[in-house]
């Protein structure tokens, strides 16, 4: 008896957290994570896309931010007081924003 395989199809929605992080960090200003998260959280709430609770969203945002740092799209500056400031590199973030395709 053979098992019939169904074709695997995974519909992935656009990553709204990364999209918002890129949009906020594309500006001239640098942000500490707390301030950055506050702006991203407000933007996601305005788009009605903030789900899963604030703490979970904070963890996801930090994970996505670290991925952007690892890909060389965001620069970290550590001040004398030990606070980290994140600043987006506009040229690299522009390529990220053009590669985001909406789900059909």
NORVENGI-V987747 format. One record per residue. PHI is phi in radians with two decimals (NA if undefined). BURIAL is 1 if it has 16 or more other ideal C-beta (glycine too) atoms within 10 Angstrom, else 0. D_FIRST is the distance of its C-alpha to the first C-alpha in Angstrom with 2 decimals. Layout:
PHI/BURIAL/D_FIRST ; PHI/BURIAL/D_FIRST
This chain:
NA/0/0.00 ; -1.71/0/3.78 ; -1.67/0/6.69 ; -1.44/0/9.52 ; -1.62/0/12.72 ; -1.52/0/15.89 ; -1.12/0/18.97 ; -1.44/0/21.09 ; -2.38/0/24.56 ; -2.13/0/27.32 ; -1.65/0/30.58 ; -1.78/0/33.38 ; -1.41/0/36.74 ; -1.07/0/39.91 ; -1.41/0/41.20 ; -1.20/1/44.25 ; -1.17/1/45.66 ; -1.11/1/45.83 ; -1.05/1/47.18 ; -1.20/1/49.96 ; -1.02/1/50.76 ; -1.12/1/51.20 ; -1.14/0/53.34 ; -1.24/1/55.60 ; -1.33/1/55.93 ; -1.24/1/56.74 ; -1.26/0/60.22 ; -1.34/0/63.16 ; -1.36/0/63.18 ; -1.78/1/61.63 ; -2.29/1/60.17 ; -1.36/0/59.70 ; -1.06/0/56.25 ; -1.05/0/57.57 ; -1.15/0/59.38 ; -1.08/1/56.50 ; -1.10/1/54.07 ; -1.03/0/56.57 ; -1.17/1/56.75 ; -1.11/1/52.98 ; -1.10/1/52.38 ; -1.11/0/55.00 ; -1.12/1/53.54 ; -1.20/1/50.02 ; -1.13/0/51.48 ; -1.13/0/53.35 ; -1.52/0/50.12 ; 1.03/0/48.44 ; -2.12/0/45.89 ; -1.64/1/46.88 ; -2.22/0/44.20 ; 1.64/0/42.98 ; 1.64/0/46.46 ; -1.16/0/49.28 ; -1.17/0/48.55 ; -1.15/0/44.93 ; -1.14/1/46.22 ; -1.11/0/48.87 ; -1.13/0/46.33 ; -1.11/0/44.17 ; -1.12/1/47.36 ; -1.13/0/48.51 ; -1.09/0/45.17 ; -1.16/1/45.23 ; -1.10/1/48.91 ; -1.14/0/48.27 ; -1.15/0/45.54 ; -1.15/1/48.16 ; -1.13/0/50.64 ; -1.11/0/48.22 ; -1.50/0/47.66 ; 1.38/0/51.44 ; -1.71/1/51.83 ; -2.31/1/53.86 ; -1.87/0/56.77 ; -1.82/0/57.78 ; -2.09/0/61.48 ; -1.77/0/62.63 ; -1.37/0/66.11 ; -1.13/0/68.81 ; -1.48/0/67.96 ; 1.53/0/64.37 ; -1.44/0/62.86 ; -1.61/0/60.13 ; -2.03/1/60.52 ; -1.81/1/57.66 ; -2.34/0/58.59 ; -1.36/1/56.28 ; -1.65/0/56.76 ; -0.99/0/57.01 ; -1.11/0/55.96 ; -1.23/1/52.68 ; -1.18/1/51.91 ; -1.13/0/52.55 ; -1.19/0/49.69 ; -1.12/1/47.41 ; -1.20/0/48.48 ; -1.39/0/47.89 ; -1.46/0/44.37 ; -1.31/0/43.35 ; -1.98/0/41.46 ; -1.23/0/40.99 ; -1.28/0/37.58 ; -1.75/0/36.97
